[in-house]
Amino acid sequence: MTGALQLFAGVDRMERFADIGRADREMVLRFTGLMTLAGALSLPRGLMYLSTAHGDAELAATRAAITAAMESFAADGGRAALRAT
């Protein structure tokens, strides 16, 4: 079994397909870059896949990476962490 998660940034609601055009692509790229630095891979456009092949350890690592990315992003939009690479 597989599922997908799409990350969006810069909008508070996605109700229609047309709302995708309002998402801030640069913010999504920065956030996915921060996730990669923290150890969780995502497609640059913000698409993530999850399957039953992922166990508890992978889920915990992904959760930790997303949390770290969110904290860095909240601090300064992730700019400092990405500049350091």
C-alpha positions in Angstrom: 0.0 0.0 0.0 1.3 3.5 -0.9 0.1 7.0 -0.1 1.2 10.4 -1.1 1.5 13.8 0.6 1.8 17.1 -1.3 3.4 20.0 0.5 2.1 23.5 -0.2 3.3 26.8 1.3 2.1 30.4 1.3 -1.6 29.6 1.2 -4.0 28.8 4.0 -6.4 26.7 2.0 -6.4 24.5 -1.1 -10.0 24.0 -2.0 -9.8 23.8 -5.8 -7.3 22.7 -8.3 -7.0 26.3 -9.4 -5.7 27.2 -5.9 -2.4 25.4 -6.7 -1.3 28.5 -8.7 -1.4 30.5 -5.5 1.2 28.3 -3.7 4.6 29.8 -3.2 7.0 27.5 -5.1 10.1 29.1 -3.7 8.9 28.4 -0.1 8.2 24.8 -1.0 11.7 24.5 -2.5 13.3 26.0 0.6 11.3 23.7 2.9 12.1 20.5 0.9 15.8 21.5 0.9 15.6 21.8 4.7 14.0 18.4 4.9 16.7 16.9 2.8 19.4 18.5 5.0 17.6 16.9 8.0 17.5 13.5 6.3 14.1 13.1 4.7 13.9 13.1 0.9 11.1 14.7 -0.9 10.6 15.7 -4.5 11.5 19.4 -4.9 7.9 20.2 -5.8 6.9 18.9 -2.3 5.6 15.5 -3.1 6.3 12.7 -0.7 5.5 9.0 -0.9 4.8 6.7 2.0 4.3 3.0 1.8 4.1 -0.1 3.9 7.8 -0.6 3.1 8.5 2.2 5.6 8.7 1.0 9.2 8.6 2.7 12.5 12.2 3.8 12.3 11.7 5.5 8.9 8.5 7.1 10.0 10.3 8.5 13.2 13.2 9.8 11.1 10.9 11.5 8.7 8.9 13.0 11.5 12.1 14.3 13.1 13.3 15.8 9.7 10.0 17.5 9.1 10.0 18.9 12.6 13.6 20.2 12.2 12.7 21.7 8.8 9.7 23.4 10.3 11.7 24.9 13.2 14.4 26.2 10.8 11.7 27.5 8.4 9.9 29.3 11.3 13.1 31.0 12.5 14.0 32.7 9.2 12.4 30.9 6.3 15.2 28.4 6.4 17.7 30.8 4.8 20.5 30.4 7.3 20.5 26.6 7.2 20.5 26.6 3.4 23.2 29.2 3.1 25.4 27.0 5.4 25.4 24.2 2.9 
